[in-house]
Amino acid sequence: MCTGKCARCLGLSLIPLSLICIVANALLLVPDGKTTWTDGNLSLQVWLMGGFIGGGLMVLCPGIAAVRAGGKGCCGAGCCGNRCRMLRSVFSSAFGALGALYCLSVAGAGLRVGPKCLINNKWDYHFQETQGAYLRNDTLWNLCEAPPHVVPWNVTLFSILVVASSLETVLCGIQLVNATFGVLCGDCRKKEVGARGVELSGHSSLSSVGRS
């Protein structure tokens, strides 16, 4: 596959993943779908905005850059093998990979530490000492009195962020390598167009000879 086509496919995959991260992080701010608990009762990992900033905006920009790198060259069709846009995509992909890793680390910490919730009239990270063991024991989830259903809410959304940011890290890494090849070697689509033109002109010549 050409570097341009590959960049476009990767970009079209990164954009929806970044939007998923943004939505998941937004939902973490409203446990049980309510804004009642946003005043100091949410965990630190929610406020770090790993999904909104890291897996969201920091990946959305490389996704758009990759789609643009898969389009026409900056000075017209196939200009300089589209190297200038590929070069921008190299830097933006590295930037996106850092954002995805940030999201992955924050979401992983959110799953390991657990949510901040109310148990016996005390707001605290009551599952922190379990080192993530509470994830395998859903009977502990009902111990949280408030916010309602906060444990399954956080586990589901942080798990989505872990999966999405892991995919983003892989895709940004692939695009980083692909864009580097695009800068060094150019885009093969210009060559394909030229080859097709030569082939068509050859067919036309043969047709003319046959008619004569």
N, C-alpha and C positions, 0 to 999 in steps of 0.2 A: 504493500500500500504506500502511496506517496506521502511525504511528510505533511503536505497541506491537507490532504483528506484525513489523515490520522489526527492532525491537530483539531480539525473541525469536529470529528467524532468525540474526541476527548473533551473539548470545550462544551459540547452539547450534553455531555454526561456530568460535568462539574457544576454547571449552572443549576440544575434541579437539586443536586446534592446540597449545594450551598443554601438554597431556599428551604430545604428540609431542616437544616441546622438552625436557621433563623427562626422558623416556626416552632421547633422543639424548644429552643431557648425561651421564646416568648411564653410558651405554655408553662414552663417551669416557674415563671413569675406569678402564675395564678393557680396555685394548688386547688384541685377539685373544681377548677373553672371559676374561682372567686378571688377578688382582689383584697379580701378581708385580712389576709395574712402577710401582705407585702411589707408591713411596717415592722422591720426588725425580726421577723419570725421565719425568714428564709435562710437556707444554708449559704455559706460563703461561696461555694462552687457555683451556685445559681447567679450570684452577683458578679462573678468574674467574667460572665458573658462569653464563655468559650464557644458556644454555638453561634451567637450573634456576631461576635467580632472575628474569632479565629476561623471556625468552619464555615461562617457565613460570608461576611464582607471580604475577608482576606482571600477567600477562594472564588468568590463571584467575579472579582476583577481578572484573575488569571483565566477563568472560564471564558469570559468575554474576549480577552486577548487571544486565546487559542482559536476561538471561532473566527476572529478577524484575521488571524495568521493563516487560516485555511481558505481565505478569500483571495481576491485579486491583489496583485502587488501594489505598492504605494504609489507607483507612477504609471499604473496601467496594468494590463493583463500580463502576468509573469515577469514584471520588471525586476531585474536583479535576482531572479529566482525567489522573490518574496522574502529576501534575507532580512530586511529591516524589521518587518513585523515578527519574523521568527526570533530575531534578537531580543525584541521587547518581550516576547513570550518566554524566553529563557529566564529572564530576571523575574517576571511576574509568576512563573511556575515555582521558582525557588521561594518567593514570597508566600505563595499559596501553600506550599508544603509546610512552611513554618507555622502558618495559621492553622492548618489541619492538625499538626502535631500538638499545638497549644490546646485546641479543642479536645483532642484525644486524651491529653494528660489531665485536663480539668474534669472531663466527663468520667474518666477512670477513677479520679480521686473522689468525685461525687458518689460513685457507686460503692467505693471502699469505705468511706466515712459514714455514709448514710445521711438521711435528712435531719434537719433540726426540727424537733417536735416537742410537744407537751406530754410529759408523763409524770404523774403524781405532783401536779402543780409546779413542775420545773421544766423550763425550756432549755434543751441541751442537745448535743449530738450523742444520743443514748446508745447508738449502735456502733460508735467509733471503736470501742474496745474489742468488738467482735472481729475486726479486720476483714470485713466482707462476708463473714459466715452467716450473717442474718439473711443474705440473699437466698440461701438454701433452706431456710426455716421460715416459711411464710406465716407460721403461728405467731411469731414475734411482731409481725407487722401490725396486728390489731392492738398492740400495747400503746401506740400513739393515740392520744385523745384528740389532738388537734395539730395541724390542720387535718380535716377528714381525708382518709385514704391517701395520705401524703407519701407513704412508702411505695405502694405500687405505682403511683403517679411519677415519682422521681425515678424509680427503677426503670420503668418503661421508657421515659424520655431520655434519661442518661444513656440507656442501652442503645437507643436510636442514634444518639450523638456519637457513641463509640463506633458503631458500625459505619455510619456515614463518614466520619472523619478518617477512619481507616481506609475506606475506599478513596477518599479525596487524596490522602497521602500517596497511595499507589498511583492514582491517575496523574497527580502533579509530577511525580517522579518520572513516569513514562513520558509525559509531555516535555519535561526538562531535557530528557535524552533526545526525544524526537525533534524538538526545536533546535537543539545543538546540531544535529545532523542537517536540519533545514538551513541553518546559517552556513555550515561548511560546504554542503553539497547542492543546495538549492532545492527547488520543487520539481519533481519529474513530470508534472502535468504539461509544462511547456514543451518538453521533449515528446510527450505523447501526442500533443496536438500537431507538432511538426511531422512526426512519423505518419500520422493519419493523413495529413495533407499530401505528403510524398506518395503514400499508398493510393490515395484517390487520383492524384495526377497520373500515376502509373497506369491505373485502370482506364483512365480517359485516353491515354496514349494508345494502349492496346486496342481499345474500342475503335479508335480512328484508323489504326492500321488494318483492323479486320474489315471495316467498311470499305476501305480503298482496295 
